[in-house]
Amino acid sequence: MKHLPLYFSFSVTSYQMAVKTVKLTHRNDYAFISLHVDEENNSRYVQNAKKICHLLDKHHLKIIADISPRSLKMFKQKSYIALAKMLHLSIFRVDYGLSINEINKLAKQMPIAVNASTMNIDDIKKIKSINKNIIAIHNFYPRPETGLDLTTFSKMTNAIRALDIPVMAFISSNAFSRGPLYQ
């Protein structure tokens, strides 16, 4: 039976949890990591991110990195492609602070994951016209007041799926809760 890929989320500040979680993965599963979360930023953030990305790459996971202009500053890189090479990133999930022109430029160079919770459908169409290798990922909401209601979630998901783009969403763990609220 063929293994369908699974998608795991990893926190830069939880290396020991990452070590345990990679044991559940298969070659070519996906690992989601955010490279600009305020709540995780500390003096060891960059070092921890490099360590986790090395672990994920060693286990042959495809790393999806949530990025913003802040990511370049934090990792002292001049370009997103340099950041991708340094951390073994496979896909950029474009997030806050990137213009559609910047996203389109990145889409010419590597696969893109769009924000299914916030991105305009016309912009998603433009990105797909540049790079057919596109996916959409909904936000993970650690705060109850910031989530999408089911109607909005369904409407956005169906519109993106109508473009023949796979849509993903996170399922919270019962064993581990993400900060800052840990709910």
N, C-alpha and C positions, 0 to 999 in steps of 0.2 A: 504494500500500500504506500502510495506517495505521501510524503510529509508535506502538509501545507504550512507555509511560514507563519510563525507567531511573532507578535510584536510586544516587546518588553520595554518598560520605562525604567531608567536608572537615574538616581540622584547623585550629583557630583560629591555631595558630602556624606554619602553612605557607601563607602568602598566595601566594607565587610558584607553588606547586603548584596552588593553586586557580585562578589565572589560566590556567594550562595546561589544567587539567581542564575548565573551563567551555567551552572550545572544542570539547569532545566532546559537549556536551549539546544538547538540543533544548528549545524552549519547552515548559513544563509538565512537564519531568522533575523529579525530586525530589532535594533536597540534604539530607543528614543532617549535623547539626552538634551537638556536645555543648557545653553551656554551663555545665559544672561539673566538668570533668576536672582533678584535682589536678596531674597531670604537665604540663599545659599552662599552668597558672596562673603568670603573672609580672606585672611592673609594666605591661606593655603589653597584657595580655589583653583587657580591655574594648574598648580602641581597635581591636585587631586583629579582634575579633569583629564590631564595627560595620562595619569595612572589608570583611570577607569577606561579611557579610550584605548589604551594599549591592551588592557585585559579583554575588552570587547573584540578588538581586532584579532587578538591571539586565538579567540574562540570562533573566528570566522563569521561574526555577526556583521550585518550591514548597519552602519551607524547613521541614524537620522538625527541631525543636530538642529535644534531650534536656535536661530541666530537673530541678531539685530546689530546695528552699528556698534553698540557697546561691546559686542563680542570681539571685534577687531582690536579695540582699545585694550580690553582685558588681557588678550593673548599677544599683544604687541605685534600684530600682523598687518601688512600693508594691503592684503587682499583676502577675499573669502576663499579663493582657490589655494592660497598659501596656508590658510587655516585648515582647509580640508586635507591637504597633504600632511601637515604636521600632526593632525589628530586621526588620520585614517577615516575621514568622513565619507559616506557614500551618497547621502542625500541632504540637501539643505531644506529645512522647514523655515520658510520666510515668515518673519513676524514683524513686529512693530518697528517703525523707523526706516523701512526700506521703501523707496518709491517703486512704482510699477516699471519704470525704466531700468532701475537697478536690478529688479527681479528678472526682467526679460534678459538683461545682459548675463546674469547668472545662469538662466535657463539655457543659454547657448553653450554653456560650459559643463553643466552637470545636471543630474535629475533634481527636480524641485518638488517639495511637498508644500501645498498651499494651506493656509489657515481656513478650514471649512466653517469655522464659527464666525469669522469676521470679514473674509475677503469678498469683494464684489464679484458677482458671477461674470460680468463682462471682462474684468481683469483676468479671471481664471481662463476664459476663452482665449484671450491674447497670449497668455503664457503657454497654453496647450498648443497654439498654432506654431510656437517656436520650438517646443520640446514635447513630443507625445508621451514621453516617460515622466508623467506627472501623477501625483497622488494628492489626496486631501486628508487632512487630519484635524479633527475637532480639538478645541482647547481642552485641557484637563483642568477642572475647576476645584481648587482646594478650599474655596470659600463658598458656602451654600448660596449666598446672595449674588454670585457672579455667573451662575450657570444659565444655560438656555432652557426654556420650557420645551416640552415635548413637541408641540405644534411647530415652533420655530426650528427646532432641531430637525424634524422630519422634512419640513419645507426646504431647508438649506441642503440637506443630504440628498433629497430627490432631485433637486435642480442640478447638483454636481454630478450625480450618477447618470442623469440624462445626457451628459457630455461624455459618457463612457470613461469616467474617472473613478477609480476605487476610492471609497471614503472609509476612514478609520475613526474610531473613538476609543477612549480609554475606559477600562473597567477597573474600579478601585479594588485594591486588595483588602481582604478582611484581616490580614496579618500585619500590614504596614500602612500607616496613614502619612500622607505628605503634609509638610508644613506649609504655611505657618500655623494653621489651626490644628493639624493632626486629627481631623475628624473623618 
